Amino acid sequence: MLWKVESMSGLRCERAELALSEGANMSDLCRRFPVSRKTGYKWLGRYATGGTCGLSDRSRKPNASLS
C-alpha cells in the first residue's frame, strides 16, 4: 500500500487557493482541513503577500533576547 505524502506548504497552498475561489467559506474550509479560523486567515494573508514562498515554515526563534 502506498501512502499519499504531501508537504505542509502544498496543503497550505491548496487551502489558500480554495479560500480565494468564488463562493468560498472560510469556516467550512477550516472544518474540512482541521485548523482554526485564525490560522486559516493567517495562511491566507501569507499567501496573498508572499505567494507559495510565503507558506513555508518560519523560524520560531525570537529576533532579540532580553538577557
DRENLOMI-851483 format. One line per 8 residues: their letters; for each residue x, y, z of N, C-alpha, C. Coordinates in pm, whole numbers. Example, Ala and Ser with C-alpha at 12.3 -4.5 7.8 and 13.67 -1.06 7.14 Angstrom:
2
as	1319/-569/780/1230/-450/780/1320/-330/780  1285/-225/708/1367/-106/714/1290/3/787
***
This chain:
67
mlwkvesm	85/-118/0/0/0/0/89/124/0  59/217/-88/133/342/-94/57/450/-18  131/527/56/72/638/131/89/765/50  -12/847/51/-6/975/-17/66/1074/74  181/1121/30/261/1213/110/257/1350/46  215/1449/123/211/1586/75/285/1674/173  347/1777/119/416/1870/207/315/1964/272  354/2020/385/265/2113/455/241/2237/370
sglrcera	345/2285/300/325/2404/218/230/2374/102  230/2250/53/136/2212/-52/-8/2214/-3  -29/2164/118/-163/2167/178/-206/2310/206  -113/2392/254/-146/2533/281/-182/2605/153  -109/2575/46/-137/2636/-83/-275/2595/-133  -309/2468/-119/-440/2419/-160/-550/2492/-82  -532/2505/49/-631/2576/131/-647/2721/87  -535/2788/61/-540/2929/22/-610/2945/-113
elalsega	-581/2857/-207/-646/2866/-338/-795/2839/-328  -833/2743/-243/-976/2716/-223/-1045/2835/-156  -975/2901/-63/-1034/3016/7/-1053/3133/-87  -968/3144/-188/-978/3255/-282/-1076/3227/-395  -1127/3106/-405/-1221/3072/-511/-1357/3136/-486  -1435/3145/-592/-1567/3208/-586/-1660/3132/-491  -1722/3203/-399/-1819/3144/-307/-1759/3062/-195  -1632/3080/-167/-1565/3002/-62/-1608/3052/75
nmsdlcrr	-1614/2962/171/-1650/2994/308/-1535/2949/398  -1469/3044/464/-1351/3014/545/-1384/2919/660  -1499/2935/722/-1537/2846/832/-1548/2701/785  -1610/2680/670/-1622/2544/616/-1486/2486/579  -1401/2568/519/-1267/2520/483/-1185/2483/605  -1197/2561/711/-1121/2532/833/-1172/2407/903  -1299/2377/889/-1350/2250/942/-1303/2133/855  -1301/2154/724/-1257/2049/632/-1110/2014/651
fpvsrktg	-1026/2116/662/-884/2098/694/-872/2141/840  -859/2051/933/-875/2087/1075/-773/2189/1126  -806/2317/1104/-728/2428/1159/-827/2532/1212  -779/2619/1299/-866/2724/1350/-885/2831/1242  -990/2910/1256/-1012/3019/1159/-899/3119/1165  -846/3144/1284/-733/3237/1298/-614/3189/1214  -584/3060/1223/-474/3003/1145/-505/3008/996  -629/2979/959/-669/2985/819/-649/3123/760
ykwlgrya	-689/3225/832/-670/3362/783/-522/3402/783  -444/3349/878/-300/3376/880/-235/3323/753  -266/3198/716/-206/3139/597/-258/3206/470  -382/3250/469/-436/3320/354/-364/3454/334  -338/3525/444/-265/3651/436/-123/3631/388  -57/3526/437/80/3497/393/83/3461/246  -19/3390/198/-26/3353/57/-48/3478/-28  -131/3570/20/-159/3692/-55/-35/3781/-68
tggtcgls	48/3785/36/166/3872/31/289/3804/-27  304/3673/-7/427/3608/-49/411/3494/-147  288/3465/-190/266/3353/-281/299/3221/-213  342/3123/-291/373/2993/-233/495/2998/-143  587/3093/-167/704/3107/-79/663/3155/60  556/3230/70/508/3279/198/447/3171/285  423/3053/229/359/2945/303/457/2848/366  585/2871/347/684/2781/407/693/2805/557
drsrkpna	744/2705/628/759/2717/773/858/2828/807  833/2898/913/921/3006/959/982/2967/1092  1095/3027/1120/1164/3001/1245/1083/3061/1362  1086/2993/1474/1018/3043/1594/1116/3111/1688  1239/3122/1645/1343/3186/1726/1312/3335/1738  1321/3390/1857/1294/3534/1873/1402/3617/1803  1365/3737/1762/1458/3826/1695/1561/3883/1792  1522/3902/1914/1613/3960/2014/1593/3888/2148
sls	1695/3894/2229/1689/3833/2361/1692/3942/2467  1625/3924/2578/1621/4025/2683/1727/4001/2791  1828/3923/2764/1928/3894/2866/2033/4001/2879
***
